[in-house]
Amino acid sequence: MTALKRYLKNIYLLYSILFLLVAVAVFVPYFVTGTSLIWQSDGIAQHFPALVD
């Protein structure tokens, strides 16, 4: 059982590291360029009336 626990711990560690690398690769360009994932008026015609009701 000790080998299984060590294997699972390594899997979680590997997954966490890969997740962080992917998240950095996706979000750093937006941070560096000062842009956002959402445009200023993106979806306002659709979502604003739903929020008002």
Contacts in CASP RR format, 6 or more apart in sequence:
PFRMAT RR
TARGET T0000
AUTHOR 0000-0000-0000
METHOD contacts of the structure
MODEL  1
MTALKRYLKNIYLLYSILFLLVAVAVFVPYFVTGTSLIWQSDGIAQHFPA
LVD
30 36 0 8 1.000
30 37 0 8 1.000
END
